[in-house]
Amino acid sequence: MSLLFLGHDCKTAKTKLDEGKLSREEYCEIIVKRVCGAVCSIPGFAVGFVLGGMILPVLGAFLGGALGGFLGKEAGGKLGEILTPMFIEHLSDEEKNEGEIIRADSFTGECNGE
């Protein structure tokens, strides 16, 4: 279920980016936070389901899974907040490096060091 919501949120964010309603940084922030939240909610659900099921077979598994998924999503959101600035910085560095390579190639006009 979490992956379905992730796909929908990513598609919506991409549409807003294309329409100019989001900056590239805002788009990256949304994507990184949602991916981290979804990735962490899955193991959180599994651990909560197993532990809850051990304590109280049916109801405990249901409640443990729900609580574990929620806590995993929250932890993933916090992880996303930490990773987003690094991800944006990495993208900025790559764009700068690509621009320098293009300028250097067009400046020299040489091919294969000739």
Secondary structure, 3 states (H helix, E strand, C coil): CHHHHHHHHHHHHHHHHHHCCCCHHHHHHHHHHHHHHHHHHHHHHHHHHHHHHHHCCCHHHHHHHHHHHHHHHHHHHHHHHHHHHHHHHHHHHHHHHHHHHHHHHHHHCCCCCC
